[in-house]
């Protein structure tokens, strides 16, 4: 069974992320969407890692070969534990490539059996990021063209609570 991991912070998951998930899911027997916890950013996100996992599970529930998990360890080691052969990374722009290539080379050094597959973003999502979504939510913008409809209310409620508290 070929298993791939799509790692990221997903704070929150966007339609761009979902596009990569759907495209990668057809390439592998199993795709693990893994919320990676960055120790430097753990208290600065809109959602906790556990909340992100729950939101992603809700969004991908109709994709039978996709599971959602969370990890705070090294990605190369997590991939070894999951017996994954490939990391899936979405690229929005050339500027993403340089950083992602460096990480791919490091992960391959730490886990020589691990490949990285780069998927270019669909053109309509090239500009989209979780940071942009959070900024739009801060000002009450309509998020329906940017995030899965199942989680729009969650994002708006979380932002309202953050701004109110």
Buried (B, 14 or more C-beta within 10 A) or exposed (E): EEBBBBBBBBBBBBBBBBBBBEBBBEEBEBBBBBBBBEEEEEEEBBBBBEBBBBBBBBBBEEBEBBBBBBBEEBBBEBBBEBEBBBBBBBBBEEEBBEEBBEBBEEBBEBBEEBBBBBBBBBEEBEEBBBEBBBEBBEEEBEBEEBBBEEBBEBBBEBBEEEEEE
